[in-house]
Each structure stands twice: as C-alpha cells, then as structure tokens.
C-alpha cells in the first residue's frame, strides 16, 4: 500500500497463473479488524475486503496514494511512481525476506501506516472506470505512433508513453527519460549514435537528448518525470 501514487503497465504473466489485481476495497472493512489482521500478518483476512480483478497484457492502471492494493502472483509489469520515498507496507515478508520494522512505515508505527489507507469501498466496475487508463494517441507517423498513458490529464506525478513502430518513429521529449523495450526488436538512433534493441533493453536518455528515432518493429515504454508547471 503506497502513500505515493504509482502506475502499472501489464506486460504479461506466467502461463500457469490467472493474473489478478487487488485494487481498492470492494467490501466494507472494519479498520480495527484490519489492524489486527495486519499485526498478525493474516493475509487471508487482509484480502477479504477485495474482489480479485483479472488483468491482461496491455492493461494500464493508476494507483493513487493511499488506495490499498496488491498484485497477484506471476504478473510481469512496469511500475512507475511518484518521485518520493513515502511508502507504507502492510505485508512484512515476501520471498523469504522480512522487512525490518523501520522500513515498514517510514520509521513510524502500524497506526500511522493505517492512517494513510482509504477504506472507501469501490465496485469492480468503478475501479475499472476510475483507475484503468485508456491510451490517448498523441502522434501518428507512417512508421508508428505514440500513445500517452500517464499524462497531466490523469496524474501530475509522472508521465509515460507507449511507442509502437512498424518502420520508423521519431520521438521528441522535453526531459530526461527511460526507454524500456516491451516487445519486438529494432534499433535506436540518438545524438549521432545507434544501438540495437531487443525485448527487455532499457536506455537512459539524458536531458540533452531532445529527439530520438526508433527503427524496426517494436513496442516500448517511455517513462518521464512530471511536467514542469
């Protein structure tokens, strides 16, 4: 459960699992009962207020600070977040690693962590309407297109675009950025240099790189900081 706002882009999942998201309580939750469940690390009790929501590759959703959530097993995704260290974690152990107490609620106690939670119930339909985002095409070229996923119209905390090429796509940016290849292969041309790209590659683009070109057939995610007011 974050105090900071986060965004997720689903890239895939293990073939042996049904990919599920838990986002916002769907059922009324008694805060004191939830506190006891967290203190006892009773995961079954902590999840009782949620209805699992199936997700699939390509889904994009926003998690405002304070909205309780959990990501089901086997999901592969990109996570982008508000540039702050604010965080509270209700699950203390994962994958054999136990979080030290000072790392759970920013050095504060359980009651402080729970004070961040939004206990308001939201139906699954409301969750999909409010927090699952619809891409907005911002640039179309003969060789590809750019889609805004996270933008000032839905969050002031960060920006993120989906880039799809079937030949050549030239992209401009007003800040530093991180490019993540999410499908396909090709190459990037920037500042007079070229580099081959394959699935999983990550490229840091400095502030001075105001334009780059993608070649080939690929899909990529471009993460950027908040827009300057």
Protein Blocks (a to p, Z undefined) as FASTA:
>chain_A
ZZbdcddddfbdcfkbccdddehjfbdcdfklmmmmmmnopaklmmmmpccddddehiac
dddehiacdddehiacdddddddfbdcdfbfbgghiacdfklmngoiafklmmmmpcfbd
cdfklmmmmmmccdddfbdcfkbccddfbdcklockbccdddddfbbacdddfbdcdddd
fedjddddeehiacdddehiacdddfklmbdcdedjdddddddddddZZ
